[in-house]
Amino acid sequence: MPGPMPNPARPFSRAHRGVRNLVILPAAGCTLPVPAIPEGRDWTPAETEMWRGLWQSPQATQWDESFTGSVAMYCANAAAVLAGECRSLAGR
């Protein structure tokens, strides 16, 4: 069984998440300047390239400078996963 049916009477019900909240992202990507990568660690060239690419992506049109920490954390973790430097915590 997939779970309970959406209840439109509840304000956070899945019934309220639909096409009306859809944001159409620009195909060309973000044209704003790429923010400086956070200091505090040595960034690899691959992480720096990922940083630039993410801030020039269409999704970046929805971000402001408050997202720099989240994007930096994503870049560091994604690079570690792709390099095979992460281990699973599932086997603990």
CNS distance restraints for C-alpha pairs under 8 A (distance, minus, plus):
assign (resid   6 and name CA) (resid  13 and name CA) 5.75 0.50 0.50
assign (resid   6 and name CA) (resid  14 and name CA) 5.34 0.50 0.50
assign (resid   6 and name CA) (resid  15 and name CA) 5.13 0.50 0.50
assign (resid   7 and name CA) (resid  13 and name CA) 5.63 0.50 0.50
assign (resid   7 and name CA) (resid  14 and name CA) 7.33 0.50 0.50
assign (resid   7 and name CA) (resid  15 and name CA) 6.25 0.50 0.50
assign (resid   8 and name CA) (resid  13 and name CA) 6.10 0.50 0.50
assign (resid   8 and name CA) (resid  14 and name CA) 7.80 0.50 0.50
assign (resid   8 and name CA) (resid  15 and name CA) 5.35 0.50 0.50
assign (resid   8 and name CA) (resid  16 and name CA) 6.69 0.50 0.50
assign (resid   9 and name CA) (resid  13 and name CA) 7.69 0.50 0.50
assign (resid  11 and name CA) (resid  16 and name CA) 7.24 0.50 0.50
assign (resid  12 and name CA) (resid  16 and name CA) 6.88 0.50 0.50
assign (resid  13 and name CA) (resid  17 and name CA) 7.51 0.50 0.50
assign (resid  17 and name CA) (resid  21 and name CA) 6.71 0.50 0.50
assign (resid  18 and name CA) (resid  22 and name CA) 7.14 0.50 0.50
assign (resid  25 and name CA) (resid  29 and name CA) 7.81 0.50 0.50
assign (resid  25 and name CA) (resid  58 and name CA) 5.66 0.50 0.50
assign (resid  25 and name CA) (resid  59 and name CA) 6.66 0.50 0.50
assign (resid  25 and name CA) (resid  61 and name CA) 7.49 0.50 0.50
assign (resid  26 and name CA) (resid  30 and name CA) 7.73 0.50 0.50
assign (resid  26 and name CA) (resid  58 and name CA) 5.67 0.50 0.50
assign (resid  27 and name CA) (resid  58 and name CA) 6.41 0.50 0.50
assign (resid  28 and name CA) (resid  57 and name CA) 7.95 0.50 0.50
assign (resid  28 and name CA) (resid  58 and name CA) 6.70 0.50 0.50
assign (resid  29 and name CA) (resid  56 and name CA) 5.71 0.50 0.50
assign (resid  29 and name CA) (resid  57 and name CA) 4.61 0.50 0.50
assign (resid  29 and name CA) (resid  58 and name CA) 3.73 0.50 0.50
assign (resid  29 and name CA) (resid  59 and name CA) 7.33 0.50 0.50
assign (resid  29 and name CA) (resid  60 and name CA) 7.43 0.50 0.50
assign (resid  29 and name CA) (resid  61 and name CA) 7.25 0.50 0.50
assign (resid  30 and name CA) (resid  55 and name CA) 6.99 0.50 0.50
assign (resid  30 and name CA) (resid  56 and name CA) 4.84 0.50 0.50
assign (resid  30 and name CA) (resid  57 and name CA) 5.67 0.50 0.50
assign (resid  30 and name CA) (resid  58 and name CA) 5.40 0.50 0.50
assign (resid  30 and name CA) (resid  59 and name CA) 7.60 0.50 0.50
assign (resid  30 and name CA) (resid  60 and name CA) 5.85 0.50 0.50
assign (resid  30 and name CA) (resid  61 and name CA) 5.26 0.50 0.50
assign (resid  31 and name CA) (resid  56 and name CA) 6.67 0.50 0.50
assign (resid  32 and name CA) (resid  56 and name CA) 7.73 0.50 0.50
assign (resid  34 and name CA) (resid  52 and name CA) 6.49 0.50 0.50
assign (resid  34 and name CA) (resid  55 and name CA) 5.73 0.50 0.50
assign (resid  34 and name CA) (resid  56 and name CA) 7.03 0.50 0.50
assign (resid  35 and name CA) (resid  55 and name CA) 7.76 0.50 0.50
assign (resid  35 and name CA) (resid  65 and name CA) 7.28 0.50 0.50
assign (resid  35 and name CA) (resid  68 and name CA) 7.67 0.50 0.50
assign (resid  37 and name CA) (resid  48 and name CA) 7.57 0.50 0.50
assign (resid  37 and name CA) (resid  51 and name CA) 7.33 0.50 0.50
assign (resid  37 and name CA) (resid  68 and name CA) 7.60 0.50 0.50
assign (resid  37 and name CA) (resid  72 and name CA) 7.25 0.50 0.50
assign (resid  38 and name CA) (resid  68 and name CA) 7.41 0.50 0.50
assign (resid  38 and name CA) (resid  69 and name CA) 7.51 0.50 0.50
assign (resid  38 and name CA) (resid  72 and name CA) 7.14 0.50 0.50
assign (resid  43 and name CA) (resid  47 and name CA) 6.00 0.50 0.50
assign (resid  43 and name CA) (resid  48 and name CA) 6.26 0.50 0.50
assign (resid  44 and name CA) (resid  48 and name CA) 6.22 0.50 0.50
assign (resid  45 and name CA) (resid  49 and name CA) 6.09 0.50 0.50
assign (resid  46 and name CA) (resid  50 and name CA) 6.15 0.50 0.50
assign (resid  46 and name CA) (resid  79 and name CA) 7.32 0.50 0.50
assign (resid  47 and name CA) (resid  51 and name CA) 6.06 0.50 0.50
assign (resid  47 and name CA) (resid  75 and name CA) 5.65 0.50 0.50
assign (resid  47 and name CA) (resid  76 and name CA) 6.50 0.50 0.50
assign (resid  47 and name CA) (resid  79 and name CA) 6.36 0.50 0.50
assign (resid  48 and name CA) (resid  52 and name CA) 6.28 0.50 0.50
assign (resid  49 and name CA) (resid  53 and name CA) 6.12 0.50 0.50
assign (resid  50 and name CA) (resid  54 and name CA) 6.05 0.50 0.50
assign (resid  50 and name CA) (resid  75 and name CA) 6.36 0.50 0.50
assign (resid  51 and name CA) (resid  55 and name CA) 6.32 0.50 0.50
assign (resid  51 and name CA) (resid  71 and name CA) 7.21 0.50 0.50
assign (resid  51 and name CA) (resid  72 and name CA) 7.06 0.50 0.50
assign (resid  51 and name CA) (resid  75 and name CA) 6.41 0.50 0.50
assign (resid  52 and name CA) (resid  56 and name CA) 6.24 0.50 0.50
assign (resid  53 and name CA) (resid  57 and name CA) 6.11 0.50 0.50
assign (resid  54 and name CA) (resid  59 and name CA) 7.74 0.50 0.50
assign (resid  54 and name CA) (resid  60 and name CA) 6.69 0.50 0.50
assign (resid  54 and name CA) (resid  71 and name CA) 7.82 0.50 0.50
assign (resid  55 and name CA) (resid  59 and name CA) 7.96 0.50 0.50
assign (resid  55 and name CA) (resid  60 and name CA) 5.20 0.50 0.50
assign (resid  56 and name CA) (resid  60 and name CA) 6.34 0.50 0.50
assign (resid  57 and name CA) (resid  61 and name CA) 7.64 0.50 0.50
assign (resid  59 and name CA) (resid  63 and name CA) 7.45 0.50 0.50
assign (resid  60 and name CA) (resid  64 and name CA) 7.94 0.50 0.50
assign (resid  63 and name CA) (resid  67 and name CA) 6.13 0.50 0.50
assign (resid  64 and name CA) (resid  68 and name CA) 7.90 0.50 0.50
assign (resid  67 and name CA) (resid  71 and name CA) 6.10 0.50 0.50
assign (resid  68 and name CA) (resid  72 and name CA) 5.95 0.50 0.50
assign (resid  69 and name CA) (resid  73 and name CA) 6.10 0.50 0.50
assign (resid  70 and name CA) (resid  74 and name CA) 6.15 0.50 0.50
assign (resid  71 and name CA) (resid  75 and name CA) 6.16 0.50 0.50
assign (resid  72 and name CA) (resid  76 and name CA) 6.23 0.50 0.50
assign (resid  73 and name CA) (resid  77 and name CA) 6.07 0.50 0.50
assign (resid  74 and name CA) (resid  78 and name CA) 5.76 0.50 0.50
assign (resid  75 and name CA) (resid  79 and name CA) 5.97 0.50 0.50
assign (resid  76 and name CA) (resid  80 and name CA) 6.27 0.50 0.50
assign (resid  77 and name CA) (resid  81 and name CA) 6.20 0.50 0.50
assign (resid  78 and name CA) (resid  82 and name CA) 6.10 0.50 0.50
assign (resid  79 and name CA) (resid  83 and name CA) 6.05 0.50 0.50
assign (resid  80 and name CA) (resid  84 and name CA) 6.21 0.50 0.50
assign (resid  80 and name CA) (resid  85 and name CA) 5.04 0.50 0.50
assign (resid  80 and name CA) (resid  86 and name CA) 5.94 0.50 0.50
assign (resid  81 and name CA) (resid  85 and name CA) 5.86 0.50 0.50
assign (resid  81 and name CA) (resid  86 and name CA) 5.37 0.50 0.50
